[in-house]
Amino acid sequence: MKQSKRQLERRWKQSNLTVDREIYSDFCKFYNEKLELTKCDYYKMQLENYSDNDFFYMINVLSNPNTTRMLPDYSNPEDLANKFASFFVSKIQTIRDELDNTEVHDLSAELKESALDCTLLEFKQFTLEKVGRIIMSAPSKTCKLDPIPTSLLKQCVDAVLPIITDIVNMFLSAGVMPACLKRLVLM
């Protein structure tokens, strides 16, 4: 049942359709009702299996969940914090020592002589069609550094395509990208 619930949730998240959301929502209600009934049946069976003497013990167990302490013994909170700090410092030091003692393998690859003879003298020129396909397949996201929003560029791509293609080919033939186009905004 849990697997079916996850499948319905994935289908809804992928399609983002109202119908899939409603199917998922209805199944969640059905699933929760079944889960509640199963819990009730389990606890009824537990109570029926206990004798009268153990009945109050069982009620105590069910109403007071396990309250064992998860923290080690300590005299004051500062002492406990210091124990945790020293544990993690020693753990980090152990990891560093193990890394220092590991054998380092040379991962550099030997270059073949035939690879050294290959040089790249020029880039292949981009065509109008190729640049147009790249622009149209780009996501319609826009950065504040963009001179024109991507969605607007896509609408008037036929008018500006020759200019953009010439600019791209000029940068490729010169082998230089202007510094003003190398900026980015980190969020």
N, C-alpha and C positions, 0 to 999 in steps of 0.2 A: 504494500500500500504506500509506504514511504517513497519507494522508487517511482510509482505512478505519479505521486504528488510532485516529485522533483521534475519528472518529464513534462507534466502540464505547466509547471512554472517556467521551465526553459522555453517551451513552445510559446507561452504568452510573452516572455521577455524578448524573444526573437521576432515575433510577428507584431507585437504591440497592438494587437487587435482587441476590441472590446469583447468580442465573443470568447476569445481565448481567456481573457481575464475573468469573465463570468464563470466559465467552465472551471477554471482553477479555483476561484473563490468558493463555488459550490462544493467542489471536491474537498477543499480545506475544512469546510463546515462538517461534511460527512466524516472526514478523517478524525476530526476532534471529538465528534460524538462517539464514534467507535472506540477511540482511545479512552474516553471517559467511562464507557460501559465496561471495557476490558479491565480497567483499574478497579471499578466497583466489584466486578465478579471476583477478581483476585482477592480483594480484601474480605469479601464475604466468605470465600473459601478458607482464608486464613483464620477468620474468627470462628468458623464452624469446626475447624480441626482442633481448636484449643479446648481444654477442659474448663470447668467453672473456676478452678483454682488459678489457671493461667490466663483467664479472660482479662483480668485487670492488668496483668503484665503485658499482654498483647495491645491493649488500649494504650498503655504508656509508651510502648515501642512505636506505635503508629502515630501518636500525637506529639511525641518528642523525638525528632530525628536525631541521628548520631551527633553528639556534641563533643567529640574528641578534639583535643587541641592539635592544630597543625604545626604550631611553632615549637621549637625546642624550649627547654626550661631556661628561664633567665631571672635574674634578680631585679633588674630594672631595664627599661626600654633602650637606654643608651648602650648598655652592655650587649644586648641582643643586636643592635645596629652595628656595633663594632665587630661582633662575631661574623655577621653577614659580610661586612666589608673585607675582613681579613680572609674569609673563604674565597671570595671572588678575586681578590688580588693574587692569592696563591694559585688559583685556577688559571688566571691569565698568565702568570709567570711560568707555570708548568707548560702551557701551550707554546709560549715563546721559546722556552728551552728545547722543547721537542722540535720546533721548526728550525732552530739553529743547528740541531744535530742531524737533520735529515740530509740525505745525499742529494745534491743538485745535479740533474742531468742536463747535458748540453742539448738544447732544443733547436739550435740554429741549423738551418738547412744549407747544405753545400750547393752553390750555384753551378749549373752546368755551363760549360764554355759556350754552347750554342745559345743559351739565354742571354749571355752578355753581348752577343753580336746584334741583338734586336734593339732597334731604336725607334722612337715615335717622333716623326718629324712634323706631322700635322694632323689635325682632327678632320674627320669627314664633315662636310657642311650639312647643316640641318635643312630639311625641306619645309615648305609652308605647311604641308599636310602633317608632318611629324610634330612640329611645334604646336599646331592646332589641336592634334590629338592629346598632347601632353597638357595643354591648358584646359581642354574640355574634360579630361579625366581627373584633374586635380580637385580635391575637396573644396567646397565653397566656404572655406574658413578665411578669415581676414585678420591681419596683424595691424597694429597701429603704425607700423613702418611702411606698410604697403601704400604706394601712391594712388592706387585705385582698388576698391573692393573686388574680390575675386568674382562675386556674382555679377557685378557690372561689367567686368572684363569679359566674362563668358557671353554676355548679351551683345557686346559690340566687337567680338573677336574678329569678324571678317574685316572690319575697318582698320584694326591695329595690327593684324597678323603679319603683314609684310614688314612693318617697322620692327616688331619684336623679333622676328626671324633674323633680320639684318643685324640687330644688336647682339643676339646670341652668337651668330656666326663671326661677328667682329671680335667678341671676347675670346672665342675659341681659336681664331687664327692668330690673335696677338698673344695668347697664352697668359693674359693678365686679367684679373677680375678687379674692378675698382673697389677701393676700400669702403666707399659709401654703400656698396651692395653686400658687404660682409658683416653688417651689423645685425644683431638679433635682440629680442626682448625676452628675458627670462621671467617667468611668472612664479 
